[in-house]
């Protein structure tokens, strides 16, 4: 298995997982909250919501780094 094939697979898997993790996250404050119509503008993430947020960041970083690897490393 070549490095290019491995990076393509890693890119595909991390893209799918990133999309799923983004869709699983709860919506934060709406646009109206920025203009004062809601009581809370910022709430702290706790528990599963925090884990989903951190996992999303990790998989997006893996996605970006694998794309950079495909561009910079000749196959």
Sine and cosine of phi, psi and omega as CSV:
sin_phi,cos_phi,sin_psi,cos_psi,sin_omega,cos_omega
0.00,0.00,0.78,-0.62,-0.05,-1.00
-1.00,0.09,0.26,-0.97,-0.01,-1.00
-0.91,0.41,-0.59,0.81,0.02,-1.00
-0.89,0.46,-0.67,0.74,0.02,-1.00
-0.91,0.41,-0.65,0.76,0.03,-1.00
-0.89,0.46,-0.69,0.73,0.01,-1.00
-0.92,0.39,-0.59,0.81,0.05,-1.00
-0.90,0.43,-0.69,0.72,0.04,-1.00
-0.90,0.44,-0.67,0.74,0.03,-1.00
-0.90,0.44,-0.63,0.77,0.04,-1.00
-0.90,0.44,-0.71,0.71,-0.02,-1.00
-0.89,0.45,-0.75,0.67,-0.03,-1.00
-0.91,0.42,-0.69,0.73,-0.01,-1.00
-0.93,0.37,-0.53,0.85,0.05,-1.00
-0.92,0.39,-0.72,0.70,0.00,-1.00
-0.89,0.45,-0.71,0.70,0.00,-1.00
-0.91,0.41,-0.59,0.81,0.04,-1.00
-0.90,0.44,-0.68,0.73,0.02,-1.00
-0.88,0.47,-0.72,0.69,0.00,-1.00
-0.89,0.45,-0.67,0.74,0.00,-1.00
-0.92,0.39,-0.59,0.80,0.04,-1.00
-0.91,0.41,-0.66,0.75,-0.01,-1.00
-0.94,0.34,-0.43,0.90,0.01,-1.00
-0.98,0.21,-0.33,0.95,-0.06,-1.00
-0.95,0.30,0.56,-0.83,0.06,-1.00
-0.96,0.27,0.47,-0.88,0.04,-1.00
-0.97,0.25,0.61,-0.80,0.03,-1.00
-1.00,0.09,-0.48,-0.88,0.00,-1.00
-0.92,0.39,0.62,-0.79,-0.01,-1.00
-0.98,0.20,0.05,-1.00,-0.02,-1.00
-0.89,0.45,-0.54,0.84,0.01,-1.00
-0.90,0.44,-0.43,0.90,0.00,-1.00
-0.92,0.40,-0.49,0.87,0.02,-1.00
-0.93,0.36,-0.36,0.93,-0.01,-1.00
-0.97,-0.23,0.19,0.98,0.13,-0.99
1.00,-0.09,0.12,0.99,-0.03,-1.00
-1.00,0.05,-0.08,1.00,0.03,-1.00
-0.86,-0.51,0.44,-0.90,-0.05,-1.00
-0.95,0.30,-0.59,0.81,-0.08,-1.00
-0.86,-0.51,0.75,-0.66,0.05,-1.00
-0.99,-0.13,-0.55,0.83,-0.03,-1.00
-0.73,-0.68,0.77,-0.64,0.11,-0.99
-0.81,-0.58,0.53,-0.85,-0.03,-1.00
-0.99,0.17,0.68,-0.73,0.05,-1.00
-0.98,0.21,0.66,-0.75,0.00,-1.00
-0.66,-0.75,0.47,-0.88,0.13,-0.99
0.89,0.45,-0.76,-0.65,-0.07,-1.00
-0.90,0.44,-0.59,0.81,0.01,-1.00
-0.88,0.48,-0.65,0.76,0.03,-1.00
-0.93,0.38,-0.65,0.76,0.03,-1.00
-0.90,0.43,-0.66,0.75,0.05,-1.00
-0.89,0.45,-0.66,0.75,0.01,-1.00
-0.89,0.46,-0.72,0.69,0.01,-1.00
-0.91,0.40,-0.65,0.76,0.04,-1.00
-0.90,0.43,-0.60,0.80,0.04,-1.00
-0.89,0.46,-0.70,0.71,0.02,-1.00
-0.88,0.48,-0.69,0.73,-0.02,-1.00
-0.89,0.45,-0.72,0.69,-0.03,-1.00
-0.94,0.34,-0.52,0.85,0.08,-1.00
-0.93,0.37,-0.63,0.78,0.07,-1.00
-0.90,0.44,-0.67,0.74,0.06,-1.00
-0.87,0.49,-0.67,0.75,0.02,-1.00
-0.87,0.49,-0.76,0.66,-0.03,-1.00
-0.91,0.42,-0.69,0.73,-0.01,-1.00
-0.92,0.39,-0.57,0.82,0.03,-1.00
-0.94,0.34,-0.57,0.82,0.08,-1.00
-0.92,0.39,-0.68,0.73,0.07,-1.00
-0.88,0.48,-0.60,0.80,0.05,-1.00
-0.90,0.44,-0.65,0.76,0.03,-1.00
-0.92,0.40,-0.56,0.83,-0.02,-1.00
-0.97,0.25,-0.66,0.75,-0.12,-0.99
-1.00,0.08,-0.49,0.87,-0.03,-1.00
-0.99,-0.13,0.90,-0.44,0.02,-1.00
-0.94,0.34,0.70,-0.72,-0.04,-1.00
-1.00,-0.01,0.00,0.00,0.00,0.00
